[in-house]
């Protein structure tokens, strides 16, 4: 294999990070994980199946391994396929069905019959619906007791977590929980002076503020210097940050949410000697997990450390 002639920049393998704590005491070797995941492989949706999900090779190779171990990290890929029929299409077919019943029987269907008709229409139309595919990378950082998902949808994350708990006996997971809530920390940082920010972190140029009351008023400052009196005025009036762009040591930029999620993750100026084409996946994993592992450690420290986990939130 030839080496790339240009410097190699890491691919955006993790654009989002949902971070979970793995309860102490759980362990599973690579072969056992592979065998367990093989019992839930991904298969495309059947003709009348609205959703299908399962595990697929992280490298994208046909019949490849379902668990990849790179630099001590384990990488899985969860694939979801969903089919849906647009509401206007269902509505048009429903109108036709109801009109036919009224014409032939001289009556209008009741609520229960209407729901049953809608289910029939949806089922009849599903074979003609186009499936949409998505996949989620799951990273087991066993040395640090963490699971990280490249996902921004809580619904899809819940589906993946349920699949993991089904496949891996004894696995208990809970969302990362820190001593200082991200919203309280972001409020403090934005209200203070730049020199009061935690070490290794600097403000980006995006913040979203929300009133948190019944009005749910939202203000966004985008591509904007955050050392701004107008922004501080909004905070003094009760609006609190729900998302804040941050820069970690000039190495990774991201948006921190009030739920301790990392969004819009971007690796900055990370260059290694050109790998061979067959090593691109391994290089991506090694760099992304190495940088993100350190970033998460510093972020947890900036948020006062972790709270002791109680119970299983999986």
Phi, psi and omega in degrees: 000138179278155176271152176295140182278348182248162174302146184260122177257135183300138176286155180285069184294322177241103177271338178223155177223116167255123193250128180238150173264129175273125182299140181303149175100347181272135177209148180203128182283169187299316182295321180293321177297316180300315181295321181292318181291331181296344178278351179227061179285156178286136171228140178300160179300142170285177186304317183248020181265120183285335183209145176216145178209162179170186185265144182221154183303127181300328180283347182083009181272136178298132181062021178283176179294147179271346175233127176249133177251116182227124178052038179081000180254147180249129185241131177236159175229126180252125184249137180234132174237131182227143176239136177219149178257128180303140181304318179300326179291316177299316180300319181295317179291326177295317178302319180294317180296314182295319178298322180293319178296317180296322181289318186275327187243352178067031180215164177253132181301144176283182184298313181298314180295324178296318177297319179295320177297319180296319177297319179297316180297314181299316180296321180292329183271341184304319180300340181262357181280147178273129180283147175244130182253145172212157178220154182232128173278136175242128184243115174268110174260082188291330180298325180257003178065039183232151169239131179237130179250134174275079189206145176243353182261119180294327179296313179293322178298319179298320178297316179295315180300317178300320179294319179297314181296326176293319184283323188249099181302136176085354181288125177237132185230146173215146179298145177305131182227125185249162181300319178253125179296140180307321181295320178295319180293316181297322178298316180296316181297314184289334181277342183264198179264157180306324181289348179271356179292153179296149180302147177079355180239143176224154180290140170273212182235038177211136171210144175242128179245143181225142183288332178073006178254192182294338177286333179053039181293134183235136176234132178241135171248110184241138184051049190222136173296130186271357172275076194226132182293324180296321178295317179297327178297316178301318180295318180296336179272003173110354178282138184241147181289132175252338176215140181215127176284134181227156175237127180255106175053026182067015183250322180220133172252150182195169175247121178271134179255166178295342178266016180064028172268152174250123179240161177052045180291132178221130179271131188251121172053038176262112185232137173232168176299143186303120176280165171289159184300326181289344182262003184301314180302313181297321179295316178301313182296312184299315182289311184298313182290324178296313180292315184291326178299315178293318179301314181298319177302312181294323181293316178300319178297318180294337180260020173086008182091172182275148168280148177295131183281138177232123176079187182238121180260012184290000000 
